[in-house]
Amino acid sequence: MNLFRSEEHIDRWLAGARPGATVPVDRLCALAHAWWGDRLDPGWRPHTRDENQAILDSLGLTGPFWRLP
């Protein structure tokens, strides 16, 4: 994962290469909270694949890159 200041910064860094998935930092933060936010709960259990996919989908992280195996 790389963090960039702007789309222009991404374009310069890629130097003409095709980008992978890009995510604004606010959505990345929302993903982190949704994915990891319950880990300290006493009744915590690992999320299922479907639950994790639902997290991605709910945040608009869709398409082939975001499909879990």
Contacts in CASP RR format, 6 or more apart in sequence:
PFRMAT RR
TARGET T0000
AUTHOR 0000-0000-0000
METHOD contacts of the structure
MODEL  1
MNLFRSEEHIDRWLAGARPGATVPVDRLCALAHAWWGDRLDPGWRPHTRD
ENQAILDSLGLTGPFWRLP
2 13 0 8 1.000
3 25 0 8 1.000
4 10 0 8 1.000
4 13 0 8 1.000
7 22 0 8 1.000
10 19 0 8 1.000
10 22 0 8 1.000
20 65 0 8 1.000
21 61 0 8 1.000
21 65 0 8 1.000
21 66 0 8 1.000
23 31 0 8 1.000
23 61 0 8 1.000
27 59 0 8 1.000
27 60 0 8 1.000
27 61 0 8 1.000
30 59 0 8 1.000
31 55 0 8 1.000
31 56 0 8 1.000
31 59 0 8 1.000
31 61 0 8 1.000
34 55 0 8 1.000
34 58 0 8 1.000
34 59 0 8 1.000
35 47 0 8 1.000
35 52 0 8 1.000
35 55 0 8 1.000
38 44 0 8 1.000
47 55 0 8 1.000
49 68 0 8 1.000
52 68 0 8 1.000
53 67 0 8 1.000
53 68 0 8 1.000
56 62 0 8 1.000
56 66 0 8 1.000
56 68 0 8 1.000
57 66 0 8 1.000
END
